[in-house]
Amino acid sequence: MAEAHPVGFQWVMEAKRRGAKVFHIDPRFTRTSAVADAYLPIRAGTDIALLGGVVRYILDNELDFREYVLSYTNAATIVSEEFSDTEDGDGFFSGFDPETGTYVQDSWQYEGHERSSGSGHTAQERDSAAGLTHESHGAPVGGQTERDETLQHPRCVYQILKRHFSRYTPEMVERVCGISQEQFLELAQAWTENSGRERTGMLVYSVGWTQHSVGVQYIRTGAIIQLLLGNMGRPGGGVMALRGHASIQGSTDIPTLFNLLPGYLPMPHHAEHPSFDEWVDSIRHPGQKGFWGNARSFAASLLKAYWGDAATPENDFGYGYLPRMTGDHGTYQQVLNMIDGKIKGYFLLGQNPAVGSAHGRAQRLGMANLDWLVVRDLFMIESATFWQNGPEVATGEIVPEECRTEVFFLPAASHVEKEGTFTQTQRLLQWREKAVEPPGDARSELWFFYHLGRKLREKLADSELPRDRALLDLTWDYPTHGPHAEPRAEAVLREINGYDVATGKPLSSFAEARADGSTAVGCWIYTGVYADGVNQAARRKSRHEQDWVAAEWGWAWPANRRILYNRASADPDGNPWSERKRYVWWDAEKGEWTGYDVPDFEKTKPPSYRPPPGASGTEGIAGDDPFVMQGDGKGWLYAPSGVLDARCRRTTSRWSRRCVTRSTVSRPTRPARCTRIR
């Protein structure tokens, strides 16, 4: 962190100056290690065992924040009697289908929900990465669940958790990770002692976790630890990713991902979602409680922002124009399709797969089999010159004179040469002004795509083909300025924020989005960033002029809320867990939630509220259910559906192969990792 994130690391050093103890766990001894109080060298790729050991330490010593865990997680929820863990299934969880290598998830469900929740076969989800969409809107949970508040039922999540993580003993951590038992116990003790009513701890990770093939498992296990310790939805807690770019969060909010639409609405699948209603119902899950019950308003408003007057209730707001997933459209499948001649053209913006993606040779050979390739970057990168001087030229696999790909290199403007917003890991949008003009022919991405769309629309203006209507009916009337007709970024921000179609007035909250086509919203979670026609992301009020939450510096989605799920910062009765960690609480006299932050809860819903039978959507959220986007209002220590898993056999050979499997509580989207130990 000292090397890659020096600005953030200054606060680690400030914490150390104030008495904090700094642990650094890394295969390499770095500048961070040099200033840490304790350096724990770990074998690369063994983090699952280390984190699993921390989970076991918490559970064995009953160090979880029990009242928080009981009230705010699914620890007490009872799982189907059909479920079995890997110990009972010869290395497989229950439901494994050997023909497809995927799971039928019926047995993973909560008791009584085996056929009514997110059950079924996951083969198609794995093929299209559709399971990842549940990261945004949660898997369905219909109706009430069976719970054991004593946490003694053998099939409650808490007991399943204990059994699964019992394998991760200090001895196993030492053997697998190379960290001594004494060092591990010192770390686990420090982590748990810094959590509870009076204290919270934040888990901060970066690409050292993300870029592993089992990175999802690392992060999910970290989230389990944070939930057990009561560190979610509270000041000083949470899980935060340090990124290698200032707007990686923004690039998933308004996504560059093939399986998501803005605001984490999942891309429709051609077979599963032939109609608008079926697509929306797959998001909101009729009968499920939580804020995803408003998905129809979010979806209709998005399509209205795309196609304006052409998007009407009669044509399902232009849903027929929206592209569909037909399978895996990720970068590695694309490369294989390029090699097979299935892809004719490719745009590269800020990416350099010739040297920056796994299997660079396949990337280069794939790009050499295109008709055309457009590269937009600051420099003439390897992905623009692979045909001329790549390694395959030396081997004869690519012959420059015969390479069929026509490469167009278009110089790009840097971040100081264009205006717009960054969205960083705290979900904070911060507006940046253009400092200097870009040199020569360099242009912003906004300029490039706006004028590309304009020219394509001009060429198709006389077309009567139905296939061209999606492009011709787009709203594309952004104002421009300057000698190069640069689109005004604030006009795009206004569209992203959303507005009332009849009056043009910007919306102030995503709660104002409507399902009847009367509102247009480019990204529902960003609604409010342009409230009252003011660029809220450009605010820069000094910390000396506001409280420590700094709500008037930039704008955080959603609703300028600085901590998600902050209802969890108060106990079930609505009182702060402690005065030291006071953040959001219930004001009984005023009959509303109040505090330092915007409450992540319905403002006037009291802690005592209990939903009537059959209630769904926001009405189904109880007054003590803080995780309002989840189908049961709880933080999930165990995921009954919505994520994928794969086999991990336990075998013995000349090597002692120890299966470092992920828990059933966090089914991975990739095969569980097997780490060989001598």
C-alpha positions in Angstrom: 0.0 0.0 0.0 2.9 2.4 0.7 4.0 2.0 -2.9 0.8 1.7 -4.8 -1.5 3.9 -2.7 0.8 6.4 -0.9 -1.9 9.1 -0.5 -4.1 6.6 1.4 -1.2 5.1 3.3 -0.5 8.4 5.0 -3.6 7.7 7.2 -2.2 4.3 8.1 0.9 6.0 9.3 -1.2 8.6 11.2 -3.1 5.7 12.9 0.2 4.1 13.8 1.3 7.4 15.3 -1.8 7.4 17.5 -1.1 3.9 18.8 -2.6 1.5 16.1 -0.7 -1.7 15.4 -0.1 -2.3 11.8 0.1 -5.9 10.4 1.3 -6.5 6.9 0.6 -9.8 5.2 2.3 -10.2 1.9 4.5 -12.7 0.0 7.0 -9.9 -0.5 8.8 -7.6 1.9 7.9 -4.1 0.7 8.0 -0.6 2.0 4.8 -1.3 3.8 6.5 -4.2 5.6 9.3 -1.9 6.6 7.1 0.4 8.6 4.6 -2.3 9.9 4.7 -3.4 13.5 4.3 -7.0 12.3 5.2 -8.5 9.0 3.6 -11.9 8.2 5.0 -13.5 5.0 2.4 -15.7 3.3 2.7 -18.2 0.6 1.1 -16.7 -2.6 -2.5 -18.0 -3.2 -3.1 -19.3 0.3 -5.2 -16.4 1.7 -8.4 -18.6 1.9 -6.7 -20.7 4.6 -5.6 -17.6 6.5 -9.1 -16.0 6.4 -10.7 -19.3 7.1 -8.5 -19.5 10.2 -9.8 -16.1 11.4 -13.4 -17.2 10.9 -12.7 -20.4 13.0 -11.0 -18.3 15.7 -14.0 -16.0 15.9 -16.5 -18.9 16.1 -14.5 -21.2 18.4 -14.0 -18.4 20.9 -17.5 -16.9 20.5 -16.0 -13.5 19.6 -18.7 -12.6 17.2 -20.8 -9.5 18.0 -23.7 -11.7 19.0 -26.6 -9.2 19.1 -25.6 -7.8 15.7 -25.2 -11.3 14.3 -28.5 -12.5 15.6 -30.5 -9.5 14.5 -28.8 -8.4 11.3 -27.4 -11.6 9.6 -28.9 -14.9 8.5 -27.0 -16.8 11.1 -30.2 -18.1 12.7 -31.8 -19.1 9.5 -32.3 -22.8 9.0 -31.1 -24.4 5.8 -32.8 -27.3 3.9 -32.2 -30.8 5.3 -31.3 -31.8 1.7 -28.1 -29.7 2.0 -24.7 -31.5 2.6 -21.2 -30.1 2.8 -18.1 -31.3 1.1 -17.2 -33.7 3.8 -20.4 -35.6 3.2 -20.2 -35.5 -0.6 -16.6 -36.7 -1.3 -15.4 -33.2 -2.0 -18.7 -31.9 -3.5 -21.5 -29.9 -2.1 -25.0 -31.4 -2.6 -26.6 -31.0 -6.0 -23.5 -31.4 -8.1 -24.2 -32.4 -11.8 -21.2 -34.2 -13.2 -22.3 -33.9 -16.8 -22.2 -30.1 -16.8 -19.8 -29.6 -13.9 -22.3 -27.3 -12.2 -24.8 -27.4 -9.3 -28.5 -27.7 -9.0 -29.1 -25.4 -6.1 -32.4 -26.7 -4.7 -30.7 -28.3 -1.7 -28.9 -25.1 -0.8 -32.1 -23.1 -0.1 -33.5 -22.1 3.2 -35.9 -24.6 4.9 -39.2 -24.7 3.1 -37.9 -22.7 0.1 -36.3 -25.5 -1.8 -38.4 -25.0 -4.9 -39.5 -21.4 -4.6 -36.4 -19.3 -4.2 -33.3 -19.1 -6.4 -33.1 -22.8 -6.9 -32.6 -24.8 -10.1 -29.7 -25.6 -12.4 -26.8 -23.2 -12.8 -25.3 -24.4 -16.1 -26.7 -21.6 -18.1 -25.8 -19.0 -15.5 -22.2 -20.2 -15.5 -22.1 -20.1 -19.3 -23.3 -16.5 -19.4 -21.9 -15.3 -16.1 -25.5 -14.5 -15.2 -24.8 -15.6 -11.6 -22.7 -12.5 -11.2 -25.8 -10.3 -11.6 -26.9 -11.5 -8.2 -24.0 -9.5 -6.8 -26.2 -6.4 -7.5 -29.7 -7.4 -6.7 -29.5 -10.5 -4.5 -31.0 -13.9 -5.0 -34.7 -14.3 -4.3 -36.1 -15.2 -0.9 -39.8 -15.6 -1.0 -41.8 -15.2 2.3 -40.7 -15.8 5.8 -37.8 -18.1 6.8 -37.5 -20.6 9.6 -35.0 -19.3 12.3 -33.5 -20.6 15.5 -32.6 -17.6 17.7 -30.5 -19.8 20.0 -28.2 -20.7 17.1 -28.2 -24.3 18.3 -30.1 -26.0 15.5 -27.7 -28.2 13.5 -28.9 -26.8 10.2 -28.9 -23.1 11.1 -26.4 -21.0 9.2 -24.3 -20.4 12.3 -23.7 -24.1 12.9 -23.1 -24.8 9.2 -20.5 -22.1 9.3 -18.8 -23.6 12.4 -18.6 -27.1 10.9 -17.3 -25.9 7.5 -14.6 -23.6 9.0 -13.5 -26.1 11.7 -10.9 -27.4 9.3 -8.9 -24.1 9.3 -7.0 -24.7 12.5 -3.9 -22.7 13.5 -1.9 -25.8 12.6 -3.4 -25.8 9.1 -2.9 -22.1 8.6 0.8 -22.6 9.5 1.2 -25.6 7.2 -0.6 -24.0 4.2 0.3 -20.4 4.6 3.7 -20.5 6.2 2.7 -18.2 9.0 3.6 -19.4 12.5 0.7 -20.2 14.9 1.9 -17.5 17.2 1.9 -14.8 14.5 -1.6 -16.0 13.3 -3.1 -15.9 16.7 -1.6 -12.4 17.3 -3.3 -11.2 14.1 -6.6 -12.9 14.9 -6.7 -11.5 18.4 -5.9 -8.0 17.2 -8.6 -8.1 14.5 -11.3 -9.4 16.9 -10.4 -7.0 19.7 -10.9 -4.1 17.4 -14.5 -4.9 16.8 -17.7 -4.8 18.8 -19.9 -2.1 20.3 -17.2 0.4 21.0 -14.8 -0.3 18.1 -15.0 -1.2 14.4 -12.5 -2.4 11.9 -12.4 -1.8 8.1 -11.2 -4.4 5.7 -9.3 -2.8 2.8 -8.1 -4.9 -0.1 -6.7 -4.2 -3.6 -5.7 -6.1 -6.7 -3.5 -8.4 -4.7 -6.8 -10.1 -4.0 -8.9 -9.2 -7.0 -6.6 -10.6 -9.6 -6.5 -14.1 -8.2 -8.6 -16.7 -9.9 -10.2 -17.2 -6.5 -10.3 -13.5 -5.6 -14.1 -13.7 -5.2 -13.6 -16.3 -2.5 -11.0 -14.1 -0.7 -13.3 -11.1 -0.7 -16.4 -13.1 0.3 -14.6 -14.6 3.2 -13.5 -11.1 4.3 -17.1 -10.0 4.2 -18.1 -13.0 6.4 -15.6 -11.9 9.0 -16.8 -8.3 8.9 -20.4 -9.5 9.4 -19.5 -11.7 12.3 -17.7 -8.9 14.0 -20.5 -6.4 13.4 -18.3 -4.2 11.1 -20.9 -3.6 8.3 -23.0 -0.5 8.1 -21.1 1.2 10.9 -18.6 4.1 11.0 -15.0 2.8 10.7 -16.2 -0.5 9.3 -17.0 -2.0 6.0 -15.1 -3.6 3.1 -13.3 -1.2 0.8 -11.3 -1.9 -2.4 -8.3 0.2 -3.3 -8.2 0.4 -7.0 -5.5 1.1 -9.7 -7.6 3.9 -11.3 -9.6 6.8 -9.9 -12.9 5.7 -11.3 -13.0 1.9 -11.3 -16.1 2.0 -9.1 -17.6 4.3 -11.7 -16.8 1.9 -14.5 -19.0 -0.8 -12.8 -21.8 1.7 -11.7 -22.2 2.7 -15.3 -20.6 -0.4 -16.5 -18.0 -1.5 -18.9 -19.1 -5.1 -18.0 -21.0 -7.2 -20.5 -23.5 -8.6 -18.1 -24.7 -5.4 -16.4 -26.5 -2.3 -17.3 -26.3 1.1 -15.4 -27.2 0.9 -11.8 -26.5 -2.9 -11.6 -29.5 -3.9 -13.6 -28.6 -7.2 -15.2 -28.4 -7.6 -18.9 -31.3 -9.7 -20.2 -30.8 -13.1 -21.6 -32.3 -13.9 -25.0 -33.9 -17.1 -23.9 -34.8 -16.3 -20.3 -36.1 -12.8 -20.8 -38.0 -12.5 -24.1 -40.3 -9.8 -22.7 -39.9 -6.6 -20.6 -42.1 -8.1 -17.9 -40.1 -11.3 -17.6 -36.8 -9.3 -17.5 -38.1 -7.0 -14.7 -39.6 -9.9 -12.7 -36.2 -11.6 -12.8 -34.8 -8.6 -11.0 -37.6 -7.7 -8.5 -38.8 -11.3 -7.9 -42.5 -10.7 -7.3 -43.4 -11.3 -3.7 -39.8 -10.6 -2.4 -39.2 -7.8 0.0 -36.6 -5.1 -0.4 -35.9 -2.1 -2.5 -35.4 -4.1 -5.7 -39.2 -4.2 -5.6 -38.9 -0.9 -7.5 -36.9 -2.4 -10.3 -39.7 -1.7 -12.9 -39.4 2.0 -12.3 -35.6 1.8 -12.6 -35.7 -0.3 -15.8 -38.4 1.7 -17.5 -36.7 5.0 -16.7 -33.4 3.7 -18.1 -35.0 2.7 -21.4 -36.8 6.1 -21.5 -33.4 7.8 -21.1 -32.0 5.7 -24.0 -34.8 6.1 -26.5 -36.9 9.1 -25.3 -40.1 9.6 -27.3 -39.7 6.2 -29.0 -39.9 4.4 -25.6 -43.5 4.1 -24.7 -45.6 1.8 -22.5 -47.1 0.3 -25.7 -43.7 -0.9 -26.9 -42.4 -1.8 -23.5 -40.2 1.3 -23.6 -38.2 0.0 -26.5 -37.2 -3.2 -24.7 -37.0 -4.9 -28.1 -34.0 -2.6 -29.0 -32.0 -3.7 -26.0 -29.2 -6.3 -26.7 -29.4 -9.7 -25.2 -26.8 -12.1 -23.8 -26.5 -15.3 -25.6 -23.6 -16.8 -23.6 -20.3 -15.8 -22.2 -19.3 -12.5 -23.7 -16.3 -11.9 -21.4 -12.9 -10.9 -22.7 -11.3 -14.4 -22.7 -14.2 -15.9 -24.7 -14.0 -13.0 -27.1 -10.4 -13.8 -27.8 -11.3 -17.4 -28.6 -14.0 -16.1 -30.9 -11.5 -13.8 -32.6 -9.2 -16.7 -33.3 -12.1 -18.7 -34.7 -13.0 -15.8 -37.0 -16.3 -15.0 -35.3 -15.5 -11.4 -34.4 -14.8 -8.9 -37.2 -13.9 -5.7 -35.3 -12.8 -4.6 -31.8 -12.5 -1.4 -29.9 -9.8 -1.0 -27.2 -10.1 2.0 -24.9 -7.7 2.2 -22.0 -6.9 -1.5 -22.3 -3.7 -3.2 -23.5 -4.5 -6.9 -23.8 -1.4 -7.7 -25.9 0.6 -7.5 -22.7 -1.9 -6.7 -19.9 -4.2 -9.7 -20.0 -3.7 -13.4 -19.3 -2.4 -15.4 -22.2 -0.9 -12.5 -24.2 -0.1 -14.8 -27.1 -3.8 -15.7 -27.5 -4.7 -12.0 -27.3 -2.3 -11.1 -30.0 -3.2 -13.9 -32.3 -6.9 -13.1 -31.8 -6.4 -9.4 -32.7 -4.4 -10.5 -35.8 -7.5 -12.3 -37.1 -9.8 -9.2 -37.2 -10.9 -7.1 -40.1 -10.3 -3.9 -38.1 -9.1 -2.8 -34.7 -9.6 0.7 -33.1 -7.1 1.6 -30.3 -7.7 4.7 -28.3 -4.9 5.5 -25.8 -2.4 8.1 -24.7 0.5 6.3 -26.3 1.2 3.8 -29.2 0.7 0.8 -27.0 1.6 -2.9 -27.7 -2.0 -3.7 -28.7 -1.6 -1.1 -31.5 1.8 -2.5 -32.8 1.5 -6.2 -32.1 1.3 -6.9 -35.8 4.6 -5.1 -36.4 6.9 -6.1 -33.5 5.1 -8.6 -31.3 6.8 -11.8 -30.2 4.7 -13.7 -32.8 6.4 -11.8 -35.6 9.7 -13.3 -34.6 8.2 -16.8 -34.5 6.5 -16.4 -37.9 3.0 -16.8 -36.4 2.2 -13.2 -37.5 3.6 -11.9 -40.8 3.2 -8.1 -40.9 2.7 -8.0 -44.7 0.0 -10.6 -44.5 -1.7 -9.6 -41.2 -5.3 -9.0 -42.2 -6.2 -6.6 -39.3 -6.4 -2.9 -40.2 -5.4 -0.9 -37.0 -6.7 2.6 -36.4 -4.9 4.4 -33.6 -6.8 7.4 -32.2 -5.0 9.5 -29.6 -7.0 10.0 -26.4 -7.2 12.9 -24.0 -5.8 12.3 -20.5 -7.8 13.0 -17.3 -6.5 16.6 -17.0 -7.6 17.3 -20.6 -11.3 16.6 -20.2 -14.1 17.3 -17.7 -16.4 14.9 -16.0 -16.6 12.8 -12.8 -14.5 10.2 -11.0 -16.3 7.7 -8.8 -13.9 6.2 -6.3 -14.1 3.3 -3.9 -16.3 5.1 -1.4 -18.9 5.6 -4.1 -18.0 9.3 -4.1 -18.5 11.3 -7.3 -16.1 14.1 -7.6 -16.2 16.5 -10.6 -13.0 17.5 -12.3 -12.6 20.5 -14.5 -10.5 20.4 -17.6 -7.1 21.9 -16.8 -5.6 22.1 -20.3 -6.6 21.4 -23.9 -5.6 18.0 -25.3 -2.7 18.2 -27.8 -3.2 17.7 -31.5 -5.9 15.2 -32.5 -6.3 13.8 -29.0 -10.0 13.8 -27.9 -12.0 12.7 -24.9 -14.1 9.5 -24.8 -17.2 11.6 -24.7 -16.2 13.4 -27.9 -15.3 10.1 -29.6 -18.6 8.2 -28.9 -20.8 11.2 -29.4 -19.5 11.9 -32.8 -19.2 8.2 -33.8 -22.9 7.9 -32.9 -23.7 11.0 -34.8 -22.0 9.9 -38.0 -23.5 6.4 -37.8 -27.0 7.9 -37.4 -26.3 10.2 -40.4 -25.3 7.3 -42.6 -28.5 5.4 -41.6 -30.8 8.3 -41.7 -32.7 7.1 -44.8 -32.8 3.4 -43.6 -36.2 1.8 -43.3 -34.8 -1.5 -41.9 -36.2 -2.4 -38.5 -32.7 -3.4 -37.3 -31.6 0.2 -37.6 -34.3 1.7 -35.4 -32.5 1.1 -32.2 -29.7 3.4 -33.3 -31.9 6.0 -35.0 -34.3 6.3 -32.1 -31.6 7.0 -29.5 -31.7 10.3 -27.7 -28.6 11.9 -29.1 -29.2 15.7 -28.7 -26.4 16.6 -26.3 -25.2 20.2 -26.6 -21.7 20.9 -27.7 -19.2 23.6 -27.3 -15.7 24.7 -28.5 -13.9 24.4 -31.8 -14.1 20.6 -31.8 -17.8 20.4 -30.8 -17.1 18.8 -27.5 -20.3 17.5 -25.8 -21.1 19.1 -22.5 -20.3 16.6 -19.8 -22.8 18.3 -17.4 -25.6 17.6 -19.9 -24.7 13.9 -19.8 -24.6 14.0 -16.0 -28.1 15.6 -16.0 -29.4 12.6 -18.1 -27.6 10.1 -15.8 -29.3 11.8 -12.8 -32.7 11.6 -14.4 -35.5 14.1 -15.0 -39.2 14.5 -15.3 -40.1 14.0 -19.0 -42.9 16.5 -19.0 -41.2 19.4 -17.3 -37.5 18.5 -17.7 -36.9 19.1 -14.0 -34.0 17.0 -12.6 -35.1 14.3 -10.1 -33.9 14.6 -6.5 -34.1 10.9 -5.5 -34.4 7.5 -7.1 -37.7 7.2 -5.2 -39.1 9.7 -7.8 -38.5 7.3 -10.7 -41.7 6.0 -12.2 -42.6 2.9 -14.2 -45.0 4.6 -16.6 -42.5 6.4 -18.7 -42.9 9.8 -17.1 -39.3 9.8 -15.9 -36.0 9.2 -17.7 -33.0 8.1 -15.6 -29.6 7.1 -17.0 -28.5 5.4 -13.8 -30.9 5.2 -10.9 -28.3 4.9 -8.1 -26.9 8.3 -9.3 -30.2 10.1 -9.0 -29.6 13.2 -6.9 -26.2 14.1 -8.2 -27.8 16.8 -10.3 -30.7 17.6 -7.9 -32.2 21.1 -8.3 -30.2 21.5 -11.5 -27.0 21.8 -9.5 -23.8 19.7 -10.1 -23.6 18.2 -6.6 -20.4 16.3 -7.5 -18.6 19.7 -7.9 -19.1 20.7 -4.3 -15.9 21.4 -2.3 -16.9 22.6 1.1 -14.0 22.7 3.4 -13.8 20.2 6.3 -13.4 23.1 8.6 -16.9 24.3 7.6 -18.9 21.0 8.1 -18.9 18.0 10.4 -16.7 14.9 10.0 -18.9 13.1 7.6 -18.3 15.9 5.1 -21.6 15.5 3.3 -21.0 18.6 1.2 -17.8 17.4 -0.4 -18.7 15.8 -3.7 -21.7 13.4 -3.8 -22.0 9.7 -2.9 -24.4 7.3 -4.3 -27.1 6.5 -3.5 -28.8 9.7 -2.1 -25.4 11.2 -1.0 -25.2 8.4 1.6 -21.7 8.0 2.9 -22.1 4.5 4.6 -24.4 1.9 3.0 -26.8 -0.1 5.2 -26.2 2.4 8.0 -29.4 1.3 9.8 -27.0 -1.3 11.2 -25.1 1.4 13.1 -28.0 1.4 15.6 -29.3 -1.6 17.6 -32.6 -3.3 16.8 -34.4 -0.7 18.9 -32.9 2.1 17.0 -30.4 3.3 19.6 -26.7 3.7 18.9 -24.6 0.7 19.8 -22.5 3.1 21.7 -22.0 6.8 22.0 -18.5 6.4 20.6 -19.9 4.9 17.4 -23.1 7.0 17.2 -24.0 7.5 13.6 -27.6 7.0 12.6 -30.4 6.5 15.1 -34.2 6.6 15.7 -35.6 9.8 17.1 -38.8 8.7 18.8 -40.0 12.3 19.4 -39.8 13.2 15.8 -40.8 9.8 14.6 -37.9 9.5 12.1 -34.4 8.2 11.5 -31.8 10.9 11.9 -28.0 11.2 12.4 -24.8 12.4 10.8 -25.5 10.7 7.5 -28.5 10.2 5.2 -30.3 7.1 6.8 -30.2 4.1 4.6 -33.8 3.2 5.6 -37.3 4.5 5.1 -37.2 7.7 7.1 -40.4 7.3 9.1 -40.4 3.5 9.5 -40.0 2.8 13.2 -37.8 0.0 14.6 -41.0 -1.8 15.9 -42.5 -2.1 12.4 -43.4 -5.6 11.3 -44.7 -6.3 7.8 -48.1 -7.8 7.4 -48.4 -11.3 6.0 -47.7 -11.4 2.3 -46.0 -7.9 2.2 -43.4 -7.4 -0.5 -41.1 -4.7 -1.7 -40.2 -2.0 0.8 -43.4 -2.8 2.7 -41.9 -6.2 3.5 -38.8 -4.7 5.2 -39.1 -4.9 9.0 -38.0 -2.0 11.2 -34.9 -3.9 12.2 -33.9 -5.2 8.8 -30.9 -3.0 7.8 -29.8 -4.8 4.6 -32.7 -3.4 2.5 -31.5 -4.7 -0.8 -31.4 -8.3 0.3 -34.4 -10.6 -0.1 -34.6 -11.3 3.6 -33.2 -7.9 4.9 -30.2 -9.7 6.4 -26.5 -9.7 5.7 -25.6 -13.1 4.2 -23.1 -15.3 6.0 -24.4 -18.1 3.8 -25.6 -17.5 0.2 -28.4 -20.0 -0.6 -28.4 -19.1 -4.3 -27.3 -16.5 -6.8 -23.6 -17.6 -6.9 -21.9 -20.6 -8.5 -19.5 -23.3 -7.4 -17.4 -26.1 -8.8 -15.9 -29.3 -7.6 -12.8 -29.8 -5.5 -11.8 -33.4 -5.0 -9.6 -34.5 -2.1 -6.8 -36.8 -3.4 -3.6 -38.2 -2.0 -0.5 -38.7 -4.1 3.2 -38.2 -3.8 2.2 -34.7 -2.7 -0.1 -34.1 0.2 -2.8 -32.1 -1.5 -4.9 -30.0 0.9 -8.1 -28.7 -0.5 -8.4 -25.1 0.6 -12.1 -25.0 -0.3 -14.4 -22.0 0.1 -17.3 -22.3 2.4 -20.8 -23.1 1.4 -21.6 -19.7 2.8 -19.8 -18.1 -0.1 -20.1 -20.4 -3.2 -17.4 -19.3 -5.6 -17.8 -18.6 -9.2 -14.7 -20.5 -10.0 -13.4 -23.9 -8.9 -12.3 -24.1 -5.3 -8.5 -23.9 -5.0 -6.3 -26.8 -4.3 -2.9 -25.9 -2.8 -0.2 -28.4 -2.9 2.0 -28.7 0.2 5.1 -30.9 0.4 
